[in-house]
Structure formats: structure tokens, C-alpha cells
């Protein structure tokens, strides 16, 4: 059925942030009119309407970012999601010891930085579709972060599930790590 109205759940990425919100807005719902039925499967068209809605939520969030998860559960084997990221969002330098992670820019400009264990930069990559640089795949156990270089930036991310909260050794704690790219 074309034009079917459907609800998509968006979850804040990290459980610890749920506890910071005193209101009951732990889930944000988008009602998307762009859902279509195809041979028994529901498809979502990723268009400007979806990106604009997600970007507005990121701008209103204290974290300056917001995810739209395509996976139905944090236990799924493959996590696919849109991540709207605004300049100034704090994304800690982290790694996934057993997982690769892919980033593809749909809108805006994003910097992806990879690091050695001592915090020195391995690579500083600016992704910008208008310049023909669309994405990057970050290898297993590689320290990395992303930074929005312009407002309304949205990336598609994909990595193996299930979700595992970052452990103590999963975050690179260096006060001057970001200053090394300037």
C-alpha cells in the first residue's frame, strides 16, 4: 500500500544519556508518510524530509546529534542508522575492538580522524560529497572520532552488532587529542 503511515523509533545512542532526561522522552517518534509496501516488506525512502526532521532534532538536543536506527533491536547483528551531527557535538575518541565501522556522508561535511594508541593522528579525512569524498571504513580496533564541519550534516553509519557500551579502555582519554588536528 503506497502512502502507508508508519512509526519509526529513534533512540538516544547511549543508555547513560537516558538517565539525564527527567521527562519521559526516551523515544522520539517520527511519523513518516514516505513508507511504501513492496512484496510484503516496508521500505523507507531516505529523503530531505527525513534528513530535515532528524537534523532539527539534533539541533534541539543537548548532545547536538541524533540517530535514526534502521535496526529494530540493539541485539541485531548489523546496526544501520542515520546520524545527524551538528558542529560542536562531542563524540569521544573511541574504538570497537572486534568491529569495523563505515561512515557515508549524505549531507554536509564530516571530518573522520583516526589515532594511534598514544593519541597521535594516523589520518585526518574530510568527507564532502560535493568534492567526491563520500565515506570511509574504519578498521577493527582503530581509535576514531567524527566531527561535523558544517550545520545539518548527516551520515549513514553501519557496524556489526550487538551494541556494546564503551568500556573504560574503549574511550581514549586525552585532553589534547582534538587540539592535534588544528
Beta strands, then each sheet from edge to edge (+ up, - down):
strand 1: 2-11
strand 2: 27-38
strand 3: 41-44
strand 4: 65-69
strand 5: 78-85
strand 6: 101-107
strand 7: 109-115
strand 8: 121-128
strand 9: 135-138
strand 10: 143-148
strand 11: 153-160
sheet 1: 1+ 2- 3+
sheet 2: 4+ 5- 11+ 6- 9+
sheet 3: 8+ 7- 10+
end
